[in-house]
Amino acid sequence: MTQTAKPTARPMIFRVFSFALLACLLVDGAAYWMLRIISQRIGAIVVNPPPAAAVTELNEWVQHLAGLFWPYFVPASVVLFALIALLTILTLRRLPAGSAPPKATKAPVQTAEEIKAELEQQMLETHQRLYLHLIAVLQKEGRLLDFFSEDLAQYDDAQIGAAVRNIQENCKKVLQNHVAPQAVLKQNEGEEIMVEKDFDPNLIKLVGNVTGKPPFKGVVQHRGWRARKLELPTFPGRQAPDIIAPAEVEVK
């Protein structure tokens, strides 16, 4: 059950009424002081002959106001400030005790080892997501994993061929748009090639009977692939590193 401010009601009421009384005394004192100053100055003018008719009329009006100060102005100001204090108390009593701003709590200080471990975990998850990012794109636009996970034994060759054609077109489109693969070698498979002595081992892998030093004369077994560009969709950042594609549920 929500607690209210009842345990602290008396000190609060005392403070509110004390403030209201002090404000009332200040206002009444200032008004009374102004009336006395005006009355004294006009009275001095009236005493010195010859008094003007307007000054005499003004003096009578000020004296009339001074006569109304104690019986009317002071009680009215007291009632007004009492109402203000009462409204303030009622407003404060409606506020729950928990509405006060919470005290600032100090965040736990992490040690250097904890910070290092957290950063390493974040980097590991990011690397795992990067490894799966291209597969996720191929699955999203080409349904590649759906095809690999399908049991093809229950379909005939014609059905498989039709399905493969559609998947191959979609995946090819994905690769062309985001990776643009290009053959490393211009020669076709089965053609002869001369591997010069300054060849890049990152581009050409020598297999077979490799002895001595280049240049080597050989036959192309595979042309290799290289990416002309790498424009994958925006990496989503931190998320479950093992999720390639979320499940889709149509709500009806």
WOCOR-V485769 format. One record per helix or strand of 2 or more residues. SS is the DSSP state (alpha for helix, beta for strand). FROM is the first residue (numbers start at 1). LEN is the number of residues. Records with the same first field share a line. If there is no record, write none. Layout:
SS->FROM-LEN / FROM-LEN
//
This chain:
alpha->6-42 / 53-42 / 97-3 / 112-31 / 144-5 / 152-3 / 157-22
beta->181-3 / 192-4 / 216-4 / 225-3
//
